[in-house]
């Protein structure tokens, strides 16, 4: 039984050795790694339901296995000692069972090691307000937030309460006290944990995902009372992030929410991961900082003007997503076609690329 309990570990060790970010297990296919953004099947036989049962059930907490059989999906974290921690999602699909393991680096990365732009450091000096880190799933939001928290933990005496699903990076207590809570084992939901966190004397709360009205409303209230709140959303630009928060609320509350958001928003980092030339991944980062001008635009519902505000805010360290992509092309870190694919204004990016002699097809 001991051997079968850890049968999955062989694949996870191989995944770590190869530098893959994800392992995909699915009935009807051999195991597949994601390497530098590409799906890369490994030499192994096609998996059937019995294989997945033997690989997945022994490592899944029993209550979550029951939930998976009942609901069709579940999430948890799994650790192979001496190798890494993994974020696990199990799901059912048309052919049978499926699972995805995403590696969570055990080593906390710093802002410098991640190659984040120096202006990001401004966020580590804040005492209150709301900071949002946004981007699609798998864009490195958790890694960026972890680097920011890590730097604050090394330099400031604070109490952090993090609410995550699942806990990814484990922060030791350095200058700060870090209380990490996981949805499922430690609390019922993000909103329940956030309601409790306000009473736990925190200086900073990290909300792993602001996915519903109640969680967003409580995050705004916490920021309004003077706490520093970090949260994540699945949006790909600063302007869309602000619209998303406001549009979650019923129409009759939106003016009030604009006023609150205008007062508390201190920064938005919108992030996308791209394939790096020569292997690996690199982040394109849009940076927006809270200013009086931004507060006015939010209050007046003029979020369409935020792109112009970012351009005017270069001296403060602000950068637009498309400018970040252009910088990566100039530094020869990404292919021009990748920049075009991820650009928010594709016509402008196509024009910029063609002016510099890059061949890009018409969209």
Secondary structure, 3 states (H helix, E strand, C coil): CHHHHCHHHHHHHHHHHHCCCEEEEECCCCCEEEECCEEEECCCCCCCHHHHHHHHHHHCCHHHHHHHHHHCEEEEEEEECCCEEEEEEEEEECCEEEEEEEEECCCCCCCCCCCCCHHHHHHHHCCCEEEEEECCCCCCHHHHHHHHHHHHHHHCCCEEEEEECCCCCCCCCCCCEEEEEEECCCECCHHHHHHHHCCCCCCEEEECCCCCHHHHHHHHHHHHCCCEEEEEECCCCHHHHHHHHHHCCCHHHHHHHHHHHHHHEEEEEEEEEEECCCCCEEEEEEEEECCHHHHHHHHCCCHHHHHHHHHHCHHHCCECHHHHHHHHHHCCCCCHHHHHHHCCCHHHHHHHHHHCCCCCCCC
